[in-house]
Amino acid sequence: MDADGPITTPFTRLLGIRHPIVSAPMGRASQPELAAAVTNAGGLGGLGFSWDSPERIEELVGAVRQLTNDGPFLANFALEWDQHQRMDAALSAGARIISFFWGDIAPYVDRAKAAGALVVHTVGTPEEARRSIDLGVDILVAQGNEAGGHVWSRLSTMVLVPLVADVAGKVPVLAAGGIADGRGLAAALMLGASGVWIGTRFLASTEAACHADYKRRLIEAAASETIETTLFDGGWPDAPSRVLRNRAVEVWEAAGRPKSGSRPGEGEEIGRTPDGKPVRRYSFPSLLSGGQGDIDDFAIYAGESVGLVREILPASAIVRALVEDAAEIMAQRSGHRSGHSTKS
Ligand SMILES: Cc1cc2nc3c(=O)[nH]c(=O)nc-3n(C[C@H](O)[C@H](O)[C@H](O)COP(=O)(O)O)c2cc1C
């Protein structure tokens, strides 16, 4: 186990890591380079495997294990699709932290645990948290509605985290949505979280595998430029996501917000994935590094915290700044408290 960092919590102790910071799984934008950078900086790197082949998952797990010298990392699956085969591939390649999003974990928990893995579940209500604890989940993620990407909850992080913490008992809770700096980390800990699960801030890192034009948009965007929408429903219907308002959104709005099937340019090819597959207008894949197309045609997933993101940084620098700033804020606060009690 690494030496303790300045902020230790039940989550860091459970995993034996230095810092209570997870780089959130973000589909194919979260590749081994990003996950390894975060794990090697003392946090926990997340990988999104929801759409990869079992063979590809084995390769990616092998890559992250090599890059981290067998450090911890998290393998994530969105349960909109059956994920048994993909989960089995990750487990057999050595993944020991399995994370689920967007659905019922009951069919998966026993298999993951039998392989010796910890199970992480992203929840959107305290009731859902209660149920997943009954199913044996080891770590809860409370994802508030201000989060980037697909959003599961109607509730804001500020309200959801303490509600989930109230029912979680000894199960560590990670706060997700709206956290991008040390102030957010400190606030999450005050709300009862044991750590933070950060997407958008790590998307604007050197190592994230989204396109350079995507990263540029993140740097430029104001917090008020995100919307929650089901517009990008191709391949993932009725699933609200938080994206930046861009030309694709504006053209659809100007056309009177027509329903799926009769939207402007519906189904036309707007670009290519890094492996050369066509991407159709209004489908959910984003523009990745090595992909082709105009960022203004794609879904630009981003949370409200995008307004706090002003530069692209190496993931290790992001981890360091989060921890140092949060530790300083908390030290100042306890300084104020003791100052106050001395006077009174
Ligand atoms: C580009 C992008 C892709 C995402 N893909 C996934 C995913 O595959 N699985 C998942 O559980 N969450 C996914 N999320 C949600 C994140 O895991 C996380 O909950 C969210 O980013 C937290 O909010 P923040 O962006 O304000 O930090 C994604 C988020 C973004 C921005």
The ligand as a Gaussian input file, in Angstrom:
#p B3LYP/6-31G(d) Opt

LIG

0 1
 C      -17.837000      12.172000     -22.342000
 C      -18.476000      11.444000     -21.192000
 C      -18.719000      10.081000     -21.314000
 C      -19.264000       9.364000     -20.237000
 N      -19.422000       8.006000     -20.349000
 C      -19.787000       7.292000     -19.257000
 C      -19.752000       5.867000     -19.271000
 O      -19.405000       5.238000     -20.279000
 N      -20.128000       5.212000     -18.134000
 C      -20.496000       5.883000     -16.980000
 O      -20.790000       5.238000     -15.976000
 N      -20.547000       7.221000     -16.953000
 C      -20.177000       7.934000     -18.042000
 N      -20.155000       9.307000     -17.970000
 C      -20.525000       9.981000     -16.705000
 C      -19.299000      10.088000     -15.801000
 O      -18.908000       8.808000     -15.363000
 C      -19.562000      10.975000     -14.557000
 O      -20.654000      10.489000     -13.831000
 C      -19.756000      12.436000     -14.876000
 O      -18.867000      12.883000     -15.873000
 C      -19.575000      13.274000     -13.608000
 O      -19.904000      14.612000     -13.806000
 P      -18.844000      15.757000     -14.247000
 O      -18.726000      15.601000     -15.731000
 O      -19.519000      17.024000     -13.836000
 O      -17.560000      15.502000     -13.541000
 C      -19.619000      10.040000     -19.039000
 C      -19.388000      11.433000     -18.936000
 C      -18.806000      12.134000     -19.981000
 C      -18.540000      13.607000     -19.800000

